[in-house]
Amino acid sequence: MTQLLSLFNQVFGNQTKSNDLEQFINSHTPNSHQQVDELTREYLYHYTTLRGFKS
C-alpha cells in the first residue's frame, strides 16, 4: 500500500509543481519567450532548491 501511495505521489506530485510554475509565470505576465525562460530559471532556483533544504 505504501508503494502505491508513493507511486501516486510521484505521478501527481509533478503536476502540482508544473501548475505552480505556470501560475508563477502567468502572475508576472511575460511578453517574450526570453522572459518565460528567465522566470522559469528564477522559479526553479528559488522555489525548488529552497524547498529541498526545508524538507
N, CA, C and O atoms as a CHARMM CRD file, in Angstrom:
* protein
*
  220
    1    1 MET  N      0.82000  -1.19400   0.00000 PROA 1      0.00000
    2    1 MET  CA     0.00000   0.00000   0.00000 PROA 1      0.00000
    3    1 MET  C      0.86400   1.25700   0.00000 PROA 1      0.00000
    4    1 MET  O      0.56000   2.22300  -0.70000 PROA 1      0.00000
    5    2 THR  N      1.93800   1.24400   0.78300 PROA 2      0.00000
    6    2 THR  CA     2.83700   2.40100   0.84700 PROA 2      0.00000
    7    2 THR  C      3.48600   2.66300  -0.49800 PROA 2      0.00000
    8    2 THR  O      3.65600   3.81600  -0.89500 PROA 2      0.00000
    9    3 GLN  N      3.85100   1.59700  -1.20300 PROA 3      0.00000
   10    3 GLN  CA     4.45800   1.75400  -2.52000 PROA 3      0.00000
   11    3 GLN  C      3.46500   2.36300  -3.51000 PROA 3      0.00000
   12    3 GLN  O      3.84200   3.17900  -4.35000 PROA 3      0.00000
   13    4 LEU  N      2.22500   1.97400  -3.41100 PROA 4      0.00000
   14    4 LEU  CA     1.19600   2.51700  -4.29100 PROA 4      0.00000
   15    4 LEU  C      1.01000   4.01000  -4.02900 PROA 4      0.00000
   16    4 LEU  O      0.91200   4.79500  -4.97200 PROA 4      0.00000
   17    5 LEU  N      0.96000   4.40500  -2.76700 PROA 5      0.00000
   18    5 LEU  CA     0.83300   5.82500  -2.43600 PROA 5      0.00000
   19    5 LEU  C      2.04900   6.61500  -2.91000 PROA 5      0.00000
   20    5 LEU  O      1.91400   7.74300  -3.38600 PROA 5      0.00000
   21    6 SER  N      3.21200   6.03500  -2.78200 PROA 6      0.00000
   22    6 SER  CA     4.42900   6.67700  -3.25100 PROA 6      0.00000
   23    6 SER  C      4.39100   6.87100  -4.76800 PROA 6      0.00000
   24    6 SER  O      4.79500   7.91900  -5.27300 PROA 6      0.00000
   25    7 LEU  N      3.91200   5.87400  -5.48200 PROA 7      0.00000
   26    7 LEU  CA     3.78800   5.96600  -6.93300 PROA 7      0.00000
   27    7 LEU  C      2.81100   7.07300  -7.32500 PROA 7      0.00000
   28    7 LEU  O      3.09500   7.86200  -8.22600 PROA 7      0.00000
   29    8 PHE  N      1.66700   7.13500  -6.65400 PROA 8      0.00000
   30    8 PHE  CA     0.69500   8.20200  -6.93600 PROA 8      0.00000
   31    8 PHE  C      1.30800   9.57500  -6.67300 PROA 8      0.00000
   32    8 PHE  O      1.09300  10.51200  -7.44200 PROA 8      0.00000
   33    9 ASN  N      2.05800   9.69100  -5.60400 PROA 9      0.00000
   34    9 ASN  CA     2.68500  10.96400  -5.27500 PROA 9      0.00000
   35    9 ASN  C      3.68500  11.37800  -6.34700 PROA 9      0.00000
   36    9 ASN  O      3.76500  12.55700  -6.69400 PROA 9      0.00000
   37   10 GLN  N      4.43900  10.43500  -6.87000 PROA 10     0.00000
   38   10 GLN  CA     5.40200  10.74400  -7.92600 PROA 10     0.00000
   39   10 GLN  C      4.70200  11.18600  -9.20000 PROA 10     0.00000
   40   10 GLN  O      5.14300  12.12300  -9.86500 PROA 10     0.00000
   41   11 VAL  N      3.62100  10.51500  -9.53500 PROA 11     0.00000
   42   11 VAL  CA     2.90500  10.82400 -10.77300 PROA 11     0.00000
   43   11 VAL  C      2.16900  12.14700 -10.64800 PROA 11     0.00000
   44   11 VAL  O      2.28700  13.00100 -11.52700 PROA 11     0.00000
   45   12 PHE  N      1.41800  12.33100  -9.58300 PROA 12     0.00000
   46   12 PHE  CA     0.57700  13.51000  -9.45500 PROA 12     0.00000
   47   12 PHE  C      1.29300  14.67700  -8.79100 PROA 12     0.00000
   48   12 PHE  O      0.86300  15.82100  -8.93800 PROA 12     0.00000
   49   13 GLY  N      2.35300  14.42200  -8.07800 PROA 13     0.00000
   50   13 GLY  CA     3.12000  15.49400  -7.44500 PROA 13     0.00000
   51   13 GLY  C      3.77700  16.40200  -8.46000 PROA 13     0.00000
   52   13 GLY  O      3.88300  17.60700  -8.23100 PROA 13     0.00000
   53   14 ASN  N      4.22000  15.85300  -9.57500 PROA 14     0.00000
   54   14 ASN  CA     4.84400  16.65700 -10.60900 PROA 14     0.00000
   55   14 ASN  C      3.86200  17.62200 -11.24200 PROA 14     0.00000
   56   14 ASN  O      4.25500  18.71100 -11.65900 PROA 14     0.00000
   57   15 GLN  N      2.59900  17.25000 -11.32400 PROA 15     0.00000
   58   15 GLN  CA     1.59900  18.14800 -11.87700 PROA 15     0.00000
   59   15 GLN  C      1.44100  19.37500 -10.98900 PROA 15     0.00000
   60   15 GLN  O      1.22800  20.48000 -11.48600 PROA 15     0.00000
   61   16 THR  N      1.54200  19.18700  -9.70400 PROA 16     0.00000
   62   16 THR  CA     1.43300  20.31800  -8.78900 PROA 16     0.00000
   63   16 THR  C      2.57000  21.28600  -9.01700 PROA 16     0.00000
   64   16 THR  O      2.35300  22.49700  -9.05300 PROA 16     0.00000
   65   17 LYS  N      3.77900  20.77800  -9.17100 PROA 17     0.00000
   66   17 LYS  CA     4.92700  21.63500  -9.44400 PROA 17     0.00000
   67   17 LYS  C      4.74500  22.36000 -10.77700 PROA 17     0.00000
   68   17 LYS  O      5.05200  23.54700 -10.88800 PROA 17     0.00000
   69   18 SER  N      4.25200  21.65600 -11.76900 PROA 18     0.00000
   70   18 SER  CA     4.01500  22.27600 -13.07300 PROA 18     0.00000
   71   18 SER  C      2.96700  23.37000 -12.96200 PROA 18     0.00000
   72   18 SER  O      3.11900  24.43600 -13.55800 PROA 18     0.00000
   73   19 ASN  N      1.90600  23.11700 -12.20700 PROA 19     0.00000
   74   19 ASN  CA     0.86400  24.12200 -12.02500 PROA 19     0.00000
   75   19 ASN  C      1.39800  25.33000 -11.27000 PROA 19     0.00000
   76   19 ASN  O      1.05900  26.46700 -11.60100 PROA 19     0.00000
   77   20 ASP  N      2.22700  25.09900 -10.26400 PROA 20     0.00000
   78   20 ASP  CA     2.82700  26.20200  -9.51500 PROA 20     0.00000
   79   20 ASP  C      3.71100  27.04800 -10.42400 PROA 20     0.00000
   80   20 ASP  O      3.67000  28.27700 -10.37000 PROA 20     0.00000
   81   21 LEU  N      4.49500  26.40000 -11.24400 PROA 21     0.00000
   82   21 LEU  CA     5.36400  27.10900 -12.18100 PROA 21     0.00000
   83   21 LEU  C      4.53400  27.92500 -13.16100 PROA 21     0.00000
   84   21 LEU  O      4.83900  29.08900 -13.42200 PROA 21     0.00000
   85   22 GLU  N      3.50100  27.32400 -13.69300 PROA 22     0.00000
   86   22 GLU  CA     2.64800  28.02600 -14.64800 PROA 22     0.00000
   87   22 GLU  C      1.99900  29.24600 -13.99700 PROA 22     0.00000
   88   22 GLU  O      1.94900  30.31500 -14.60600 PROA 22     0.00000
   89   23 GLN  N      1.51200  29.10400 -12.78900 PROA 23     0.00000
   90   23 GLN  CA     0.90500  30.23500 -12.08400 PROA 23     0.00000
   91   23 GLN  C      1.93300  31.32900 -11.80700 PROA 23     0.00000
   92   23 GLN  O      1.62600  32.51600 -11.92200 PROA 23     0.00000
   93   24 PHE  N      3.15000  30.93000 -11.44300 PROA 24     0.00000
   94   24 PHE  CA     4.21600  31.89400 -11.18400 PROA 24     0.00000
   95   24 PHE  C      4.51700  32.69100 -12.44500 PROA 24     0.00000
   96   24 PHE  O      4.62100  33.91700 -12.39700 PROA 24     0.00000
   97   25 ILE  N      4.65600  32.00900 -13.55900 PROA 25     0.00000
   98   25 ILE  CA     4.95200  32.69100 -14.82400 PROA 25     0.00000
   99   25 ILE  C      3.80300  33.60700 -15.21900 PROA 25     0.00000
  100   25 ILE  O      4.02900  34.76100 -15.58500 PROA 25     0.00000
  101   26 ASN  N      2.58100  33.11200 -15.15000 PROA 26     0.00000
  102   26 ASN  CA     1.42100  33.91600 -15.53100 PROA 26     0.00000
  103   26 ASN  C      1.25200  35.14400 -14.64500 PROA 26     0.00000
  104   26 ASN  O      0.78600  36.18400 -15.11100 PROA 26     0.00000
  105   27 SER  N      1.62300  35.03600 -13.38700 PROA 27     0.00000
  106   27 SER  CA     1.47000  36.17000 -12.47000 PROA 27     0.00000
  107   27 SER  C      2.40100  37.33100 -12.83400 PROA 27     0.00000
  108   27 SER  O      2.15700  38.47200 -12.44200 PROA 27     0.00000
  109   28 HSD  N      3.46300  37.03700 -13.58100 PROA 28     0.00000
  110   28 HSD  CA     4.40000  38.07900 -13.99300 PROA 28     0.00000
  111   28 HSD  C      4.11300  38.59700 -15.41400 PROA 28     0.00000
  112   28 HSD  O      4.81500  39.48400 -15.90100 PROA 28     0.00000
  113   29 THR  N      3.11500  38.06200 -16.05900 PROA 29     0.00000
  114   29 THR  CA     2.70800  38.43100 -17.43000 PROA 29     0.00000
  115   29 THR  C      3.89600  38.70700 -18.35700 PROA 29     0.00000
  116   29 THR  O      4.13300  39.84900 -18.75200 PROA 29     0.00000
  117   30 PRO  N      4.63100  37.66200 -18.69300 PROA 30     0.00000
  118   30 PRO  CA     5.78700  37.84600 -19.57400 PROA 30     0.00000
  119   30 PRO  C      5.34800  38.23900 -20.98900 PROA 30     0.00000
  120   30 PRO  O      4.26600  37.87800 -21.45300 PROA 30     0.00000
  121   31 ASN  N      6.23100  38.99100 -21.65500 PROA 31     0.00000
  122   31 ASN  CA     5.94700  39.46300 -23.01100 PROA 31     0.00000
  123   31 ASN  C      6.77300  38.76600 -24.07900 PROA 31     0.00000
  124   31 ASN  O      6.60000  39.03400 -25.26700 PROA 31     0.00000
  125   32 SER  N      7.66600  37.87700 -23.67300 PROA 32     0.00000
  126   32 SER  CA     8.51900  37.19500 -24.64900 PROA 32     0.00000
  127   32 SER  C      8.92800  35.82700 -24.12400 PROA 32     0.00000
  128   32 SER  O      8.75900  35.50800 -22.94700 PROA 32     0.00000
  129   33 HSD  N      9.46800  35.03700 -25.03200 PROA 33     0.00000
  130   33 HSD  CA     9.97400  33.71500 -24.63500 PROA 33     0.00000
  131   33 HSD  C     11.16100  33.86300 -23.68600 PROA 33     0.00000
  132   33 HSD  O     11.34900  33.05200 -22.78000 PROA 33     0.00000
  133   34 GLN  N     11.95500  34.90500 -23.90600 PROA 34     0.00000
  134   34 GLN  CA    13.10200  35.13900 -23.03400 PROA 34     0.00000
  135   34 GLN  C     12.65600  35.38300 -21.59900 PROA 34     0.00000
  136   34 GLN  O     13.27100  34.87100 -20.66300 PROA 34     0.00000
  137   35 GLN  N     11.60000  36.15500 -21.41700 PROA 35     0.00000
  138   35 GLN  CA    11.09100  36.39700 -20.07600 PROA 35     0.00000
  139   35 GLN  C     10.55300  35.12400 -19.44200 PROA 35     0.00000
  140   35 GLN  O     10.71500  34.91100 -18.24100 PROA 35     0.00000
  141   36 VAL  N      9.92000  34.28200 -20.23400 PROA 36     0.00000
  142   36 VAL  CA     9.43200  32.99600 -19.71800 PROA 36     0.00000
  143   36 VAL  C     10.61100  32.15000 -19.25400 PROA 36     0.00000
  144   36 VAL  O     10.55300  31.53200 -18.19100 PROA 36     0.00000
  145   37 ASP  N     11.67500  32.12000 -20.04400 PROA 37     0.00000
  146   37 ASP  CA    12.87700  31.36600 -19.66100 PROA 37     0.00000
  147   37 ASP  C     13.47600  31.90700 -18.36200 PROA 37     0.00000
  148   37 ASP  O     13.85500  31.13600 -17.48100 PROA 37     0.00000
  149   38 GLU  N     13.55900  33.22600 -18.24600 PROA 38     0.00000
  150   38 GLU  CA    14.11800  33.83600 -17.03900 PROA 38     0.00000
  151   38 GLU  C     13.25700  33.52900 -15.81500 PROA 38     0.00000
  152   38 GLU  O     13.77400  33.21500 -14.74300 PROA 38     0.00000
  153   39 LEU  N     11.95000  33.62300 -15.98500 PROA 39     0.00000
  154   39 LEU  CA    11.05100  33.32300 -14.87200 PROA 39     0.00000
  155   39 LEU  C     11.12200  31.85500 -14.47700 PROA 39     0.00000
  156   39 LEU  O     11.04900  31.52400 -13.29400 PROA 39     0.00000
  157   40 THR  N     11.26300  30.98100 -15.45700 PROA 40     0.00000
  158   40 THR  CA    11.40100  29.55100 -15.16900 PROA 40     0.00000
  159   40 THR  C     12.65100  29.29300 -14.35700 PROA 40     0.00000
  160   40 THR  O     12.61300  28.55900 -13.37000 PROA 40     0.00000
  161   41 ARG  N     13.76800  29.89300 -14.76700 PROA 41     0.00000
  162   41 ARG  CA    15.01700  29.72200 -14.01100 PROA 41     0.00000
  163   41 ARG  C     14.89200  30.28600 -12.60000 PROA 41     0.00000
  164   41 ARG  O     15.35700  29.67800 -11.63600 PROA 41     0.00000
  165   42 GLU  N     14.25700  31.45500 -12.48800 PROA 42     0.00000
  166   42 GLU  CA    14.06900  32.06100 -11.16800 PROA 42     0.00000
  167   42 GLU  C     13.22300  31.16100 -10.27100 PROA 42     0.00000
  168   42 GLU  O     13.55200  30.94600  -9.10400 PROA 42     0.00000
  169   43 TYR  N     12.14300  30.64400 -10.82000 PROA 43     0.00000
  170   43 TYR  CA    11.27500  29.74900 -10.05100 PROA 43     0.00000
  171   43 TYR  C     12.03800  28.51000  -9.60800 PROA 43     0.00000
  172   43 TYR  O     11.99600  28.13500  -8.43600 PROA 43     0.00000
  173   44 LEU  N     12.72600  27.88500 -10.53200 PROA 44     0.00000
  174   44 LEU  CA    13.44800  26.66000 -10.20100 PROA 44     0.00000
  175   44 LEU  C     14.52200  26.90900  -9.15300 PROA 44     0.00000
  176   44 LEU  O     14.73000  26.08400  -8.26400 PROA 44     0.00000
  177   45 TYR  N     15.19600  28.03200  -9.25400 PROA 45     0.00000
  178   45 TYR  CA    16.24600  28.32700  -8.28600 PROA 45     0.00000
  179   45 TYR  C     15.66800  28.63000  -6.90600 PROA 45     0.00000
  180   45 TYR  O     16.10800  28.06100  -5.90700 PROA 45     0.00000
  181   46 HSD  N     14.69700  29.51400  -6.85100 PROA 46     0.00000
  182   46 HSD  CA    14.19400  29.98100  -5.55600 PROA 46     0.00000
  183   46 HSD  C     13.21900  29.00900  -4.89300 PROA 46     0.00000
  184   46 HSD  O     13.22700  28.86500  -3.67000 PROA 46     0.00000
  185   47 TYR  N     12.39500  28.35300  -5.67400 PROA 47     0.00000
  186   47 TYR  CA    11.32100  27.57400  -5.06900 PROA 47     0.00000
  187   47 TYR  C     11.61500  26.09200  -4.96100 PROA 47     0.00000
  188   47 TYR  O     11.11100  25.43700  -4.04900 PROA 47     0.00000
  189   48 THR  N     12.41200  25.54400  -5.86000 PROA 48     0.00000
  190   48 THR  CA    12.68300  24.10500  -5.73400 PROA 48     0.00000
  191   48 THR  C     13.90200  23.84400  -4.86400 PROA 48     0.00000
  192   48 THR  O     13.89600  22.88900  -4.08800 PROA 48     0.00000
  193   49 THR  N     14.95300  24.66300  -4.96500 PROA 49     0.00000
  194   49 THR  CA    16.13800  24.40100  -4.14100 PROA 49     0.00000
  195   49 THR  C     15.87900  24.77300  -2.69700 PROA 49     0.00000
  196   49 THR  O     16.33300  24.06500  -1.79800 PROA 49     0.00000
  197   50 LEU  N     15.16000  25.86900  -2.43800 PROA 50     0.00000
  198   50 LEU  CA    14.88600  26.24600  -1.06100 PROA 50     0.00000
  199   50 LEU  C     13.93900  25.26600  -0.38800 PROA 50     0.00000
  200   50 LEU  O     14.10300  24.96100   0.79300 PROA 50     0.00000
  201   51 ARG  N     12.96700  24.77500  -1.11300 PROA 51     0.00000
  202   51 ARG  CA    12.05000  23.79800  -0.54400 PROA 51     0.00000
  203   51 ARG  C     12.77100  22.49800  -0.23500 PROA 51     0.00000
  204   51 ARG  O     12.44000  21.81100   0.73200 PROA 51     0.00000
  205   52 GLY  N     13.75800  22.15900  -1.05500 PROA 52     0.00000
  206   52 GLY  CA    14.52600  20.93600  -0.83300 PROA 52     0.00000
  207   52 GLY  C     15.28800  20.98200   0.47600 PROA 52     0.00000
  208   52 GLY  O     15.43000  19.95900   1.14600 PROA 52     0.00000
  209   53 PHE  N     15.78600  22.16600   0.85500 PROA 53     0.00000
  210   53 PHE  CA    16.52500  22.29300   2.09400 PROA 53     0.00000
  211   53 PHE  C     15.60800  22.25000   3.29800 PROA 53     0.00000
  212   53 PHE  O     16.02000  21.80100   4.36700 PROA 53     0.00000
  213   54 LYS  N     14.37200  22.70500   3.15100 PROA 54     0.00000
  214   54 LYS  CA    13.43900  22.73000   4.27500 PROA 54     0.00000
  215   54 LYS  C     12.91900  21.33900   4.60100 PROA 54     0.00000
  216   54 LYS  O     12.57400  21.06800   5.75100 PROA 54     0.00000
  217   55 SER  N     12.85600  20.45800   3.61800 PROA 55     0.00000
  218   55 SER  CA    12.27400  19.12900   3.83700 PROA 55     0.00000
  219   55 SER  C     13.14300  18.25000   4.67700 PROA 55     0.00000
  220   55 SER  O     12.78400  17.10400   4.94700 PROA 55     0.00000
